[in-house]
Amino acid sequence: MKEESVVESILELSSKALSEKGRERFIAYLKERGDLLAQIVGKDVEMDEDVLRVWLDKEKEILARLKEERKRVLEAMDRLSKRRVALRQYSPKFPFPPMPVFFDKLG
């Protein structure tokens, strides 16, 4: 695959990822895009300056979205952690201490 078509595919997948509202599809498009990025990493990609500017803008948007997703995940983890700590701290207090139980043989 030529570098130009790889870059076009990357831009297309980036646009699809940014248009997705759901986290799962967003990540799926990014993973698919990662395979294409691996093909051109370390190579000198010669493209039109406008295409490279669009690519840079898309990467900035993706980075902002990833930061937002990271913030959401950390907040959810914090809420779960606080809930678990609260559940562990709760221990029912009965009005009487536990009494020993003795079982006798019947019969």
Summary of the structure (lengths in Angstrom):
residues: 107
radius of gyration: 27.7
end to end distance: 88.2
largest distance: 97.2
contacts: 210
relative contact order: 0.10
helix: 71%
strand: 0%
